[in-house]
Amino acid sequence: MKIDTIDLGFEPVLLAPMEDVTDIPFRIICRKMGADMVYSEFISSEGLIRDARKSLVKLEFSEKERPFGIQIFGHDTESMIKATRMAEKANPDVIDINWGCPVKKVINKGAGAGMLQDIDKMVEITSAVVKSTELAVTAKTRLGWDESSKNIVEIAERLQDTGIKALTIHGRTRAQLYRGIADWTLIGEVKKNPRMSIPIIGNGDITGGKIARKMLNEYGVDGIMVGRAATGNPWIFKEIKQFLQNGTLPDPPNILEKIKTCKWQLEEAIEGKGEKKAIFEMRKFYSNYFKGLAHFKEIKLKLLTTEDKAEIDNILDRIAEIYT
């Protein structure tokens, strides 16, 4: 699969952009585990043009992450153009537009999945972004606003006509948020549409190698994107890649490997964003890092409440002693 001139190979597996999750350390881990492409956390166009530090720092990435995409979101054409040009200066491989984020604070501004209620404006902004940069532009969206407006087949055609180089589709409507089961049927319809020529990437409920193979086979998409299932479980990319290649599953990581990876991620995050913020954001990873451990509730509570890096290291060392 190619995004413009960027060759991601056959049946690539991509890491989805996720707020407060896909920072530099986690992206590097996922690339090492087999992710074929990674993206920034999604970045507000308004935040970028106001020089807000929270937005500017999200433009940073390591060369070892390439191919790397910066994802932006917004509701105003001029702001999106300016943000694109600022993102372009960071020299990513791709600019991705977020037309899929379902959270209220984003859609209330008409951005993210909020634009599914105004397809003409979505197309206008996408076209303007494509024309404003020499980089490949891609987009990520959902099936539609709600059950009565699953118009992704039309949306995909119109977005392709703006000049985007690939489209990722999450198999839920905005109204569903992340509830229920992702419906890949319409993703498959987009891929089968003879008008479509750009790569179509499927997203939603990819939780392992077997389901990845099933979705690729049944719906014919060019690649898949993994989101929430990768949080605290970067080994999912190793599992998916191996199963796609030879139909076998790798041995799961042992507890010592998990602790080593967890510690590295926290240390790198602290170096990049400071101890307080890094420790707070790391809390959403622990449940998956240590999923399935017996009698873990008390230890998990300590991990979720401790604000001291040295104490967290002690807890992780204690986990190693108990479970090895």
TIZAFI-117149 format. One record per residue (C-alpha): z, x, y; residue in one letter. Coordinates in nm, 4 decimals. Each point is the difference from the previous one (the first is absolute). Layout:
residues N
+----------+----------+----------+------+
:       pz :       px :       py : code :
+----------+----------+----------+------+
:        Z :        X :        Y :    A :
...
+----------+----------+----------+------+
//
This chain:
residues 324
+----------+----------+----------+------+
:       pz :       px :       py : code :
+----------+----------+----------+------+
:   0.0000 :   0.0000 :   0.0000 :    M :
:  -0.0914 :   0.1274 :   0.3444 :    K :
:   0.1361 :  -0.1006 :   0.3375 :    I :
:  -0.2937 :   0.1127 :   0.2106 :    D :
:  -0.0239 :   0.3688 :  -0.0994 :    T :
:   0.3507 :   0.0210 :  -0.1479 :    I :
:  -0.0276 :   0.0129 :  -0.3781 :    D :
:   0.3126 :  -0.1384 :  -0.1704 :    L :
:  -0.1423 :   0.0220 :  -0.3499 :    G :
:  -0.0325 :  -0.2693 :  -0.2644 :    F :
:   0.2533 :  -0.2849 :   0.0076 :    E :
:   0.2241 :   0.1544 :   0.2671 :    P :
:   0.3615 :  -0.1036 :   0.0468 :    V :
:   0.1241 :  -0.0132 :   0.3589 :    L :
:   0.3478 :  -0.0225 :   0.1539 :    L :
:   0.0367 :  -0.2971 :   0.2353 :    A :
:   0.1296 :   0.0478 :   0.3537 :    P :
:   0.3602 :  -0.1267 :   0.0166 :    M :
:   0.2351 :  -0.0047 :   0.2964 :    E :
:   0.3016 :   0.2333 :  -0.0395 :    D :
:  -0.1275 :   0.1008 :  -0.3446 :    V :
:  -0.3209 :   0.2040 :   0.0180 :    T :
:   0.1272 :   0.2890 :   0.2095 :    D :
:  -0.1157 :   0.3587 :  -0.0529 :    I :
:   0.2405 :   0.0967 :  -0.2839 :    P :
:  -0.0723 :  -0.3096 :  -0.2043 :    F :
:  -0.3747 :   0.0301 :   0.0537 :    R :
:   0.0070 :   0.3617 :  -0.1182 :    I :
:   0.1912 :  -0.1009 :  -0.3132 :    I :
:  -0.2507 :  -0.2770 :  -0.0745 :    C :
:  -0.2956 :   0.2354 :   0.0455 :    R :
:   0.1607 :   0.2442 :  -0.2438 :    K :
:   0.0428 :  -0.2835 :  -0.2482 :    M :
:  -0.3665 :  -0.0938 :   0.0166 :    G :
:  -0.0610 :  -0.2314 :   0.2966 :    A :
:  -0.3606 :   0.0554 :   0.1067 :    D :
:   0.0592 :  -0.0984 :   0.3626 :    M :
:   0.3020 :  -0.0743 :   0.2174 :    V :
:   0.0524 :  -0.1687 :   0.3359 :    Y :
:   0.2432 :   0.0165 :   0.2879 :    S :
:   0.2545 :  -0.2698 :   0.0603 :    E :
:  -0.1748 :  -0.2656 :   0.2076 :    F :
:  -0.0021 :   0.0869 :   0.3683 :    I :
:   0.0096 :  -0.2352 :   0.2966 :    S :
:  -0.2948 :   0.0442 :   0.2366 :    S :
:   0.2218 :  -0.1039 :   0.2898 :    E :
:   0.2622 :   0.2527 :  -0.1036 :    G :
:  -0.2579 :   0.2775 :  -0.0106 :    L :
:  -0.1443 :  -0.0635 :   0.3430 :    I :
:   0.3520 :  -0.0248 :   0.1471 :    R :
:   0.0744 :   0.3418 :  -0.1534 :    D :
:   0.2904 :  -0.1494 :  -0.1952 :    A :
:   0.1513 :   0.2795 :  -0.2086 :    R :
:   0.0419 :  -0.2224 :  -0.3067 :    K :
:  -0.3762 :  -0.0611 :  -0.0023 :    S :
:  -0.1100 :   0.3512 :   0.0950 :    L :
:   0.2015 :   0.1665 :  -0.2761 :    V :
:  -0.1789 :  -0.2144 :  -0.2592 :    K :
:  -0.3263 :   0.1775 :   0.0858 :    L :
:   0.1329 :   0.3221 :  -0.1507 :    E :
:  -0.1048 :   0.1058 :  -0.3479 :    F :
:  -0.0345 :   0.3044 :  -0.2211 :    S :
:  -0.3301 :   0.1488 :  -0.1087 :    E :
:   0.1115 :  -0.0320 :  -0.3634 :    K :
:  -0.0166 :  -0.3784 :   0.0426 :    E :
:  -0.3763 :  -0.0174 :   0.0510 :    R :
:  -0.1919 :  -0.2209 :  -0.0320 :    P :
:   0.2268 :  -0.1758 :   0.2476 :    F :
:  -0.0369 :  -0.3222 :   0.1955 :    G :
:   0.1776 :  -0.1154 :   0.3150 :    I :
:   0.0536 :  -0.3747 :   0.0074 :    Q :
:   0.0284 :  -0.1806 :   0.3324 :    I :
:   0.0666 :  -0.3621 :   0.0921 :    F :
:  -0.0236 :  -0.2067 :   0.3165 :    G :
:  -0.1434 :  -0.3114 :   0.1608 :    H :
:  -0.1711 :   0.1311 :   0.3150 :    D :
:  -0.3469 :   0.1531 :  -0.0124 :    T :
:   0.0487 :   0.2601 :   0.2728 :    E :
:   0.3365 :   0.1077 :  -0.1376 :    S :
:  -0.1478 :   0.0404 :  -0.3467 :    M :
:  -0.2849 :   0.2122 :   0.1392 :    I :
:   0.2448 :   0.2252 :   0.1866 :    K :
:   0.2263 :   0.0261 :  -0.3038 :    A :
:  -0.2977 :   0.0906 :  -0.2193 :    T :
:  -0.0949 :   0.2841 :   0.2317 :    R :
:   0.3567 :   0.1276 :   0.0002 :    M :
:   0.0169 :  -0.0199 :  -0.3794 :    A :
:  -0.3348 :   0.1773 :  -0.0234 :    E :
:   0.1487 :   0.3027 :   0.1808 :    K :
:   0.2459 :   0.0423 :  -0.2876 :    A :
:  -0.3081 :   0.0684 :  -0.2182 :    N :
:   0.0555 :  -0.2328 :  -0.2958 :    P :
:  -0.2794 :  -0.0710 :  -0.2458 :    D :
:   0.0017 :  -0.3769 :   0.0572 :    V :
:   0.1157 :  -0.2578 :   0.2530 :    I :
:   0.1216 :  -0.3142 :  -0.1763 :    D :
:   0.0593 :  -0.3331 :   0.1753 :    I :
:   0.2880 :  -0.2159 :  -0.1182 :    N :
:  -0.1055 :  -0.3663 :  -0.0156 :    W :
:   0.2469 :  -0.0769 :  -0.2775 :    G :
:   0.3615 :   0.0613 :   0.1067 :    C :
:   0.1802 :  -0.3354 :  -0.0423 :    P :
:   0.3301 :   0.0700 :   0.1802 :    V :
:   0.0934 :  -0.2370 :   0.2804 :    K :
:   0.0439 :   0.2571 :   0.2779 :    K :
:  -0.3585 :   0.1179 :  -0.0579 :    V :
:  -0.1764 :  -0.3339 :  -0.0463 :    I :
:   0.1818 :  -0.1562 :   0.2960 :    N :
:  -0.1993 :   0.2407 :   0.2162 :    K :
:  -0.3222 :  -0.1014 :  -0.1729 :    G :
:  -0.0252 :   0.3329 :  -0.1805 :    A :
:  -0.0086 :   0.0848 :  -0.3714 :    G :
:  -0.0511 :  -0.3115 :  -0.2130 :    A :
:   0.0408 :  -0.2053 :   0.3160 :    G :
:  -0.3656 :   0.0744 :   0.0710 :    M :
:  -0.0935 :  -0.2037 :  -0.3085 :    L :
:   0.0317 :  -0.2978 :   0.2334 :    Q :
:  -0.2658 :   0.1412 :   0.2324 :    D :
:  -0.2757 :   0.1590 :  -0.2054 :    I :
:  -0.2330 :   0.0326 :   0.2998 :    D :
:   0.2594 :   0.2147 :   0.1784 :    K :
:   0.0602 :   0.2003 :  -0.3176 :    M :
:  -0.3696 :   0.0771 :  -0.0215 :    V :
:  -0.0207 :   0.0808 :   0.3722 :    E :
:   0.2837 :   0.2528 :  -0.0173 :    I :
:  -0.1225 :   0.1553 :  -0.3245 :    T :
:  -0.3477 :   0.0450 :   0.1436 :    S :
:   0.1412 :   0.1582 :   0.3159 :    A :
:   0.2118 :   0.2434 :  -0.2022 :    V :
:  -0.2975 :   0.1008 :  -0.2161 :    V :
:  -0.2092 :   0.0693 :   0.3105 :    K :
:   0.2769 :   0.2015 :   0.1669 :    S :
:   0.0344 :   0.2751 :  -0.2626 :    T :
:  -0.2055 :   0.2374 :  -0.2100 :    E :
:   0.2483 :  -0.0335 :  -0.2846 :    L :
:  -0.0445 :  -0.2399 :  -0.2892 :    A :
:   0.1765 :  -0.3304 :   0.0715 :    V :
:   0.1397 :  -0.2187 :  -0.2764 :    T :
:   0.2047 :  -0.3193 :  -0.0005 :    A :
:   0.2733 :  -0.1655 :  -0.2056 :    K :
:   0.0571 :  -0.3747 :  -0.0071 :    T :
:   0.1054 :  -0.2997 :  -0.2128 :    R :
:  -0.1714 :  -0.2964 :  -0.1655 :    L :
:   0.0537 :  -0.2184 :   0.3063 :    G :
:   0.2693 :  -0.1560 :   0.2144 :    W :
:   0.1222 :  -0.2574 :  -0.2547 :    D :
:  -0.1037 :  -0.1897 :  -0.3118 :    E :
:  -0.2403 :  -0.2211 :   0.1963 :    S :
:  -0.1803 :   0.2895 :   0.1692 :    S :
:  -0.0809 :   0.2612 :  -0.2637 :    K :
:  -0.3128 :   0.1151 :   0.1801 :    N :
:  -0.0032 :   0.3632 :  -0.1088 :    I :
:  -0.3599 :  -0.0114 :  -0.1266 :    V :
:  -0.1239 :  -0.0873 :   0.3493 :    E :
:   0.2459 :   0.2406 :   0.1655 :    I :
:  -0.1151 :   0.2865 :  -0.2216 :    A :
:  -0.3643 :  -0.0567 :   0.0877 :    E :
:   0.0724 :  -0.0123 :   0.3707 :    R :
:   0.2210 :   0.3093 :  -0.0075 :    L :
:  -0.2661 :   0.1896 :  -0.1934 :    Q :
:  -0.2515 :  -0.0940 :   0.2667 :    D :
:   0.2143 :   0.1781 :   0.2622 :    T :
:  -0.0612 :   0.3308 :  -0.1766 :    G :
:   0.3240 :   0.0590 :  -0.1878 :    I :
:  -0.0330 :   0.2324 :  -0.2982 :    K :
:   0.2410 :  -0.1669 :  -0.2443 :    A :
:   0.2202 :  -0.3084 :  -0.0250 :    L :
:   0.3379 :  -0.0381 :  -0.1716 :    T :
:   0.1052 :  -0.3541 :  -0.0929 :    I :
:   0.3535 :  -0.1051 :  -0.0876 :    H :
:  -0.0080 :  -0.2932 :  -0.2408 :    G :
:   0.2316 :  -0.2292 :   0.1949 :    R :
:  -0.0241 :  -0.2121 :   0.3129 :    T :
:   0.2126 :   0.0651 :   0.3053 :    R :
:   0.2026 :  -0.3119 :  -0.0790 :    A :
:   0.0975 :   0.1441 :  -0.3378 :    Q :
:   0.1400 :   0.3189 :   0.1523 :    L :
:   0.0817 :   0.1895 :  -0.3227 :    Y :
:   0.0999 :  -0.3043 :  -0.2043 :    R :
:  -0.1696 :  -0.1239 :  -0.3135 :    G :
:  -0.2687 :   0.1816 :  -0.1945 :    I :
:  -0.2878 :   0.1774 :   0.1699 :    A :
:  -0.3269 :  -0.1873 :  -0.0622 :    D :
:  -0.2800 :   0.2470 :  -0.0651 :    W :
:  -0.2618 :  -0.2695 :  -0.0640 :    T :
:  -0.1292 :  -0.0005 :   0.3560 :    L :
:   0.0150 :   0.3780 :   0.0179 :    I :
:  -0.2399 :  -0.0080 :  -0.2939 :    G :
:  -0.2191 :  -0.2550 :   0.1805 :    E :
:  -0.0285 :   0.2354 :   0.2972 :    V :
:  -0.0973 :   0.2870 :  -0.2279 :    K :
:  -0.2619 :  -0.2129 :  -0.1807 :    K :
:  -0.1507 :  -0.1250 :   0.3250 :    N :
:  -0.3538 :   0.1464 :   0.0110 :    P :
:   0.0309 :   0.0401 :   0.3761 :    R :
:   0.2809 :   0.2503 :  -0.0367 :    M :
:  -0.0853 :   0.3682 :  -0.0213 :    S :
:   0.3192 :   0.1754 :   0.1173 :    I :
:   0.2788 :   0.0933 :  -0.2436 :    P :
:   0.2534 :  -0.2747 :  -0.0700 :    I :
:   0.3552 :   0.1112 :  -0.0769 :    I :
:   0.2387 :  -0.2435 :  -0.1688 :    G :
:   0.3681 :  -0.0191 :   0.0856 :    N :
:   0.2923 :  -0.2066 :  -0.1237 :    G :
:   0.2323 :   0.0151 :  -0.3035 :    D :
:  -0.1310 :   0.3295 :  -0.1358 :    I :
:   0.3124 :   0.1082 :  -0.1863 :    T :
:  -0.1322 :   0.2400 :  -0.2626 :    G :
:  -0.2918 :   0.1423 :  -0.1915 :    G :
:  -0.0765 :  -0.3002 :  -0.2188 :    K :
:  -0.0214 :  -0.2500 :   0.2849 :    I :
:  -0.2099 :   0.2463 :   0.2012 :    A :
:  -0.2517 :   0.0228 :  -0.2850 :    R :
:  -0.0023 :  -0.3791 :  -0.0400 :    K :
:  -0.0742 :  -0.0628 :   0.3678 :    M :
:  -0.2711 :   0.2631 :   0.0184 :    L :
:  -0.1684 :  -0.1365 :  -0.3114 :    N :
:   0.0289 :  -0.3702 :   0.0819 :    E :
:  -0.0824 :   0.0041 :   0.3689 :    Y :
:  -0.2283 :   0.3012 :   0.0343 :    G :
:   0.1632 :   0.1434 :   0.3109 :    V :
:  -0.0814 :   0.3561 :   0.0968 :    D :
:   0.3596 :   0.1131 :   0.0290 :    G :
:   0.3569 :  -0.1243 :   0.0087 :    I :
:   0.2830 :   0.0377 :   0.2477 :    M :
:   0.3669 :   0.0198 :  -0.0980 :    V :
:   0.2695 :  -0.1116 :   0.2423 :    G :
:   0.3567 :  -0.1104 :  -0.0727 :    R :
:  -0.0070 :   0.1140 :  -0.3643 :    A :
:  -0.0282 :   0.3617 :   0.1177 :    A :
:   0.3183 :  -0.0118 :   0.2101 :    T :
:   0.2441 :   0.2237 :  -0.1833 :    G :
:  -0.2472 :   0.0302 :  -0.2864 :    N :
:  -0.2753 :   0.2436 :   0.1012 :    P :
:  -0.0530 :   0.0681 :  -0.3716 :    W :
:  -0.1937 :  -0.3260 :  -0.0095 :    I :
:  -0.3051 :   0.1927 :   0.1177 :    F :
:   0.0273 :   0.2414 :  -0.2910 :    K :
:   0.0336 :  -0.2934 :  -0.2376 :    E :
:  -0.2958 :  -0.1904 :   0.1437 :    I :
:  -0.2314 :   0.3010 :   0.0172 :    K :
:   0.0742 :   0.1031 :  -0.3593 :    Q :
:  -0.0411 :  -0.3514 :  -0.1354 :    F :
:  -0.3287 :  -0.0490 :   0.1848 :    L :
:  -0.1307 :   0.3289 :  -0.1352 :    Q :
:   0.0992 :  -0.0186 :  -0.3660 :    N :
:   0.1959 :  -0.3182 :  -0.0669 :    G :
:   0.3316 :   0.1756 :  -0.0601 :    T :
:   0.3273 :  -0.0124 :   0.1914 :    L :
:   0.1854 :   0.3184 :   0.1009 :    P :
:   0.3640 :   0.0553 :  -0.0853 :    D :
:   0.2176 :  -0.1453 :   0.2767 :    P :
:   0.1790 :   0.2484 :   0.2270 :    P :
:   0.3490 :   0.0982 :  -0.1139 :    N :
:   0.3042 :  -0.0430 :   0.2194 :    I :
:   0.0032 :   0.3640 :   0.1126 :    L :
:  -0.3599 :  -0.0240 :   0.1194 :    E :
:   0.0819 :  -0.3182 :   0.1891 :    K :
:   0.3004 :   0.1568 :   0.1696 :    I :
:  -0.1928 :   0.3131 :   0.0932 :    K :
:  -0.2780 :  -0.2082 :   0.1542 :    T :
:   0.2452 :  -0.2294 :   0.1755 :    C :
:   0.1877 :   0.2950 :   0.1517 :    K :
:  -0.3203 :   0.1661 :   0.1183 :    W :
:  -0.1203 :  -0.3201 :   0.1631 :    Q :
:   0.3286 :  -0.0469 :   0.1860 :    L :
:   0.0175 :   0.3622 :   0.1155 :    E :
:  -0.3559 :  -0.0068 :   0.1311 :    E :
:   0.0561 :  -0.3344 :   0.1712 :    A :
:   0.3126 :   0.1335 :   0.1724 :    I :
:  -0.1937 :   0.3007 :   0.1235 :    E :
:  -0.2680 :  -0.2245 :   0.1447 :    G :
:   0.1994 :  -0.2881 :   0.1481 :    K :
:   0.3659 :   0.0939 :   0.0061 :    G :
:   0.2863 :  -0.0702 :  -0.2387 :    E :
:   0.1012 :  -0.3472 :   0.1153 :    K :
:  -0.3477 :  -0.1556 :  -0.0076 :    K :
:  -0.1034 :   0.1772 :  -0.3211 :    A :
:   0.3121 :  -0.1083 :  -0.1882 :    I :
:  -0.0426 :  -0.3584 :   0.1155 :    F :
:  -0.3680 :  -0.0206 :  -0.1003 :    E :
:   0.0659 :   0.1726 :  -0.3334 :    M :
:   0.2170 :  -0.2927 :  -0.1103 :    R :
:  -0.3020 :  -0.2107 :  -0.0898 :    K :
:  -0.1037 :   0.2602 :  -0.2603 :    F :
:   0.3131 :   0.0316 :  -0.2145 :    Y :
:  -0.0349 :  -0.3209 :  -0.2025 :    S :
:  -0.3351 :   0.1081 :  -0.1416 :    N :
:   0.0891 :   0.3675 :  -0.0352 :    Y :
:   0.2856 :  -0.0954 :  -0.2304 :    F :
:  -0.1232 :  -0.3303 :  -0.1393 :    K :
:   0.1330 :  -0.0807 :  -0.3459 :    G :
:   0.3102 :   0.2176 :   0.0049 :    L :
:   0.2936 :  -0.1748 :  -0.1617 :    A :
:   0.3147 :  -0.0682 :   0.2017 :    H :
:  -0.1671 :   0.1262 :   0.3164 :    F :
:   0.1167 :  -0.2664 :   0.2451 :    K :
:   0.3011 :   0.1890 :   0.1364 :    E :
:  -0.1910 :   0.3255 :   0.0422 :    I :
:  -0.2881 :  -0.1822 :   0.1671 :    K :
:   0.2399 :  -0.1600 :   0.2478 :    L :
:   0.1243 :   0.3458 :   0.0981 :    K :
:  -0.3575 :   0.1215 :   0.0521 :    L :
:  -0.0737 :  -0.3018 :   0.2180 :    L :
:   0.3059 :   0.0448 :   0.2217 :    T :
:   0.0472 :   0.3756 :   0.0278 :    T :
:  -0.1166 :   0.1521 :   0.3289 :    E :
:   0.0656 :   0.3645 :  -0.0855 :    D :
:  -0.2673 :   0.2183 :  -0.1599 :    K :
:   0.2494 :   0.2203 :  -0.1859 :    A :
:   0.1681 :  -0.3051 :  -0.1500 :    E :
:  -0.3363 :  -0.1372 :  -0.1136 :    I :
:  -0.0718 :   0.3315 :  -0.1727 :    D :
:   0.3365 :  -0.0254 :  -0.1751 :    N :
:  -0.0801 :  -0.3527 :  -0.1178 :    I :
:  -0.3400 :   0.1082 :  -0.1303 :    L :
:   0.1613 :   0.2943 :  -0.1831 :    D :
:   0.2491 :  -0.2425 :  -0.1509 :    R :
:  -0.2875 :  -0.2184 :  -0.1220 :    I :
:  -0.1447 :   0.3044 :  -0.1753 :    A :
:   0.3321 :   0.0698 :  -0.1717 :    E :
:   0.0438 :  -0.3604 :  -0.1164 :    I :
:  -0.3506 :  -0.0739 :  -0.1211 :    Y :
:  -0.1096 :   0.3259 :  -0.1655 :    T :
+----------+----------+----------+------+
//
